[in-house]
Amino acid sequence: VSLEKEITIGKLADTSVDEIDYVYDIKKCTEWVRKHNFQKVCLQFPDHLLPDSSNVAKRLKLELQQTFYILGDTAYESCCIDYITAAHINADAIIHYGPVCFSQAADEIPYLNVFEKLDLNISALMKSIQAGLITHPGITLVVDTAYLSHLDLIREALPQIKVHSILEKNSDKFVVIIGNNLRKVLNYKLSFRPSKLYYYDPTKETLINYECDPKILKRRYFLIEKIKDSKTIGIIIGTVAVKNYLEVLERVKKLVQTAGKKYYVISIGKPTVAKLANFAEMDVYVVVSCAMNEIYDSREFYKPIVTPYDVEVALNVSAECEFTYNYNDYLTDSEIIPNTENDVSLITGGLRLNTLDESEMFVNDTGKDVAVRSEGVVAIN
């Protein structure tokens, strides 16, 4: 089998020494470390900011006279706090640089977010907004983290319009996001469901009407059918940085058990095609991960990749939730009612027997196994 993947590398950071203090908020970082008397501090950088990491560490060491540890390859998504790698040195705290998602952090250890400071042409933004949107009575500007350094200037330039950070919860129905991260725009649309959503691309200085791709929602129906057809489900731990990841893991396990299916809990760091190809007995993989993880959209894997939402809807006839990649939006501990009526698979056309076989149900009471074992199957412990 030949596996081929194209890797796209964005523009790498090349910040001058004179700008390091401003771009990476050295004063803010030193005050935070000094205030809490942290002794072992990790500096987490995404790949595109790594070229600046050594200069940042040198500046902090010069200010505080202590060693800082650079996290260069995160265990999961770079937008989330990497508690796993930091635990290798028993770190007191983490300073996270660069883009972040708006998933709720697990708060395992103290952390500080330092956002990027990208350029923004305020005059061009004003012209785009004033071209027609400013007459809308309920318009709200939502500023992505990379442009939060311009927040005060935006408010001064457009005093008649509400302006919020993307990290704030917002129920407004007419929203313009300042930023061009389409994955984040999609997550915002799914989580907050504004009736009208635009995004302003500062690199092109254009205002674009955002419409959610209907294929994303249509694919849910296909994946839900695949879950119903499955016999064995692999539950992949794709994050330990997002709040309630253990709760959603237990919820998925309970859903699968109640439906009389087998499951394995798998922890392999970042899932890849090669890694998951080793588990041929799995019919479906459900990934518990950050909402920014693009694995859900991948077509490279040999078996379907689904979200906890898909499992909830497929295996619980009483499920009442709307789709979003952020599992905290729909996580519940409500009663699970499995489908006990026979039906027909919409994929294979075969009869699907939904009678529960108690001999196929099992519970791992020890709480020590990474994977639940059944006879004739090798499990990772």
N, C-alpha and C positions, 0 to 999 in steps of 0.2 A: 504494500500500500504506500503510495506516495502522498505526503502531506505538503501542501504548498500554501503559504500565507504571505500576503503583501503587508509590510509594516510601514506606516506613514509617520515620519518624524516631523513635528512642527518646528517652527523657528526657535533656535536655542537662545537662551539669555546671554547677553554680553554686556552687563552693566559696568560702567566705568567705576573705578575705585572711589572717585569723588561723589558718586551718586548712591553708593551702597547704603549709607546711613539713612537717606530719605526713602529709597525704594523698599528697604527691608525693615524700616522702623526700629533701628538699632536702639534708640533712646527708650522707646516703649518696651522693647524686649528686656533691656537691662534693668529698668525700673521694676518690671514684673518679676524677674528672677530674684532681684535683690530684696523686694518686699516680702516674698515668701520663703526666702533663704533656700532655694533649690540648689542642690549640689550636683546632681546628675541630670543634665538636660539634653534631650535629643532634638535635633533640628531636622524636620521632615520636609523634603523638597520633591516636587514632581520632576519627571525626567527633563523637561525643557528648562528648568531653573537650576539644575545641578551644576552647570558651569560656574555659577555664582556662589555655590555652597561653601567653598573653602575660604573665600574672602569674607563672607558673612561670619563664619566660625572664628576667623582670625580677629575680626572687629569685636565680637562679643567676648572673646578670650582676653583681648587687650583691656576692655572695660571692666571685666569682672574677675580677671586673674583665676580662671578655672577652665577646665576642659569641657568642650561641647562635642556631642556625638552626632555625626551626620547620617541620616537614614536615606540611603540612595535607591533602594529597591523595596517598595512597600509590599507587604504580604497580600494585600487585597487592592482596593481602589485607592488611587493617590489622593482623591478628594476627601477621604475619611482618615481619621486619626489612626495611626499604625501602632496600636497598643502591643501587638505581638512582638514586633522587632524591638520596641522600647523595653519590653520585659526581659530581654536577653541580658541587659546590664542593670536591671532593677532601677530604671529611670524614675526620677522624682516628677518629671514634667516633660511635655512635648511642646515645641513651638512649630506650628504647621504653617508653611509658606505656600502661597499660590491659590488656585481655584478650590472652592469647596462646594459641596452640594447642600441642600437644605434638609437633609435627613437629620433626625435628632441623634446627637452623639450619645454613646453609652456611658461616658463620664467615668471610665475606669481609673484614670489618673488625670491630674490637672493639665490643661492645654491652653494655648493661646493661638488664635488665628491671626496671621498677618497676610492681608490680601495683596494681590498685584495692584499696580498703579498704572493702568494703561491710559493713553492719551484720549481726550475727548474734546471735540470742537463744539463748544457751547453755542456759538452763533449758528452753526449748521443744524444743531439740534433744535434750536428755537424756530428756525425757518421751517423745518419739517413739521413741527407740532403746530405752528401757526398757519400752516397751509390749509387747515380744515378741521383738524381734530380739536383745536382749542375751544371751539364753539360747543362741544359736547359737555353737558353739565356735570357728568360724573366721571370724567377722565382722571386716571391715576397713573403716575409714572412710577415704575418699579425699577430700581437701579441694581444691576448685577454687581457682584462683589468686586470685580476688576475695575469698576468705575465709582466705587464708593468714596474715593478721595475727592471726587467732584461733587459730592452730594450738596454741600452748602452753596456752591456756585449755581447748581441747577435750581435750587429753591429760590435764590436771589433773582435768577433770570426769568423764572416762571412762577411768580408768587401766587397767582390765582389757581394753580394746579396742585393737587396733593402729590407729594413725592415720598416714597418709602424705599427702604432697603428690601432686597429680595429675600432676606433672612427673616423678615417680619411676616406674620400671618396677615392675609388680606382678603376680605370678602367682596371687594369692589367688583363690579361687573364689566367695566370698560377700562382695560389695562394696556399700557404700553411698556414693554420691557426694554430697558437700555442695555443691550448686550446681544451677542450673536451666537451664543452657545445654544444650538437648536435642541440638544438633548435636554438642557435645563428648561428651555421654553416649553417643550413638550410636557415635562414633569409638572411645571407650573400649571399648565392647562388642565392636566388630569387631576391634580391635587386640589386646586382652588376653583376650577370650572367657571372662569369669567365668560360672560356671554359674547364678548368681543375682545379679541386679543391681537395686538400688534407688537412687533419688535423693531427697535431701531438699531441698525448695524453701524456702529461708529467707524468701522474701517471703510465702508462704502458711503457713509452719510446718507443712508436711505431708510425710509420707513416702510415696513413690509407687513401686510395683513397675514396673520398666521392661521392656517387651517390644519387641524389634526388629520393625519393620514388615516383614512377609513380602513386601510388594510391592517392597521394595528389592532383595531377592535374586531375585525372579521377573523383575524388569526386566532383570537381567543376561542371562538367556537370550534375551530379545528383542534386546538390543543386540549380543550375540555373533553372532546370526544376521545382523543388519544389517552387521556388519563382514565376515562371510564373503561377503555378497552384493556388497559395495562393490568399486569399481574404483579410486577415487582417495580418499585419506585425507589430511585436513588435520591436522597435528600442531601444536597451539597451545602456545607457551611461556607458561604461566600463572604461573610463579614463577621467581625466581632466588635466592630466600631460603632454600629448603629444601635440605638436604643431598642430594647425589647427583642433582640435577635434570638435569645433563648426562649422567650414566650412564643414567638411565631414558629420556632423549631418544634416545640412541644405541641402546638396547635396542629401543625402539618402531620406529625406522627400520630396524633389522636384521630385525625380525619382518615388517614390511611388504614389504621387499625380498625376503626369502626366500619370501614368498607370491606374488611376482610382481605386486604391486600398485604403483601410483604413490603418491607422497606429496609433500606440501609442508610445509615448516617455516615457521610463521607467528608473528611476534612483533608483537602489536598492543596491548600493555598489558592493560587489563581487557577481556575479550571482551564484546561487546554484540550484540544481534540485528542492529542496523544494520550493524555492522562485518563480521560474518560473512556477511551477505546479499550482500556484494560478491564472494564466492567461490562462484559458482554451480556450478562444476565438481566441488566436493567432494561426496562421498556421505556421509561421516562425519567428525566432528571428535573427535580424542582430545586431551584437555586434560591437560598435565603441570602439576599445581597442588598447593597446600596442601590437606590433608584437610578443612579447614573451608570450602572453596569450595563454595557452594551451587549453582553452575552445573550440577553433575551432576544435580540434581533438577529443573532448569528444563524446562518444556515449551513455552517461547516461541520457541525457535530452529527454523529451517526444516529443519535437518538434525540427526540424533541427536548428542548429546554423550556420549562414552564415556570410561572411565578406562583407564590403562595396563593394569590387570588384565584388562579385557575384551578388549583386543588380545592379550595374552599367551595367554589361554585360547582365543580364536577362531582364532589363527593358529599355534599350537604344540600339536600333539597330545600332546606329552610334558609339558605344563604340569601342575605339582602345587602348587597354592597355593589359599588360602582368601581370599574377598573381604574387602577393606578399602579405605578411601579413601586410606590412607597407603601410598604406593608403596614406602617403605623396608621395609615388612613383608614384601614378596614379591619385591623386586628381586633378580634372579639373572643370572648370566652363563652359565647352563647351555646345552647344545646345543639348537638350535631344529630341530624336525622338522616340516616343513609337511605338510598333508594333501594327498596326491597322488591320492586316490580320488575319483571323481565321486560327488556326492550330490544331494539335493533340498533346496531352500530351504524352511524351515518357514514362511516369511512369504509368498513369492510362489507357491510350489508348483512353480517352474520347476527345470529341471535345472541344477545348478551344476558346471561343468567346472573341475576343480582341476589340470589339467595346466599346468605352469609354462612360460611363454613367455619365453625369455631376451631377446627383442627388447624386451619391456616392462620389463625390469629395468635399472636404471641406478644408478651410484654417483657421488656428488659428491666428487671427489678434492681439489678446491681448498680446501674447508673455509671458503670466504669467502662463499658464498651463504647468504642467509637462507632462500630457497626454491629447491628444485631445479626447473629448468626443463625442459619438454619442448616439442616443436614445436607451435606454434599456441596456446600458453598463455602469458598474461602473468604473470610472476612478480615478486614484490617483492624487491629486493636492498637 
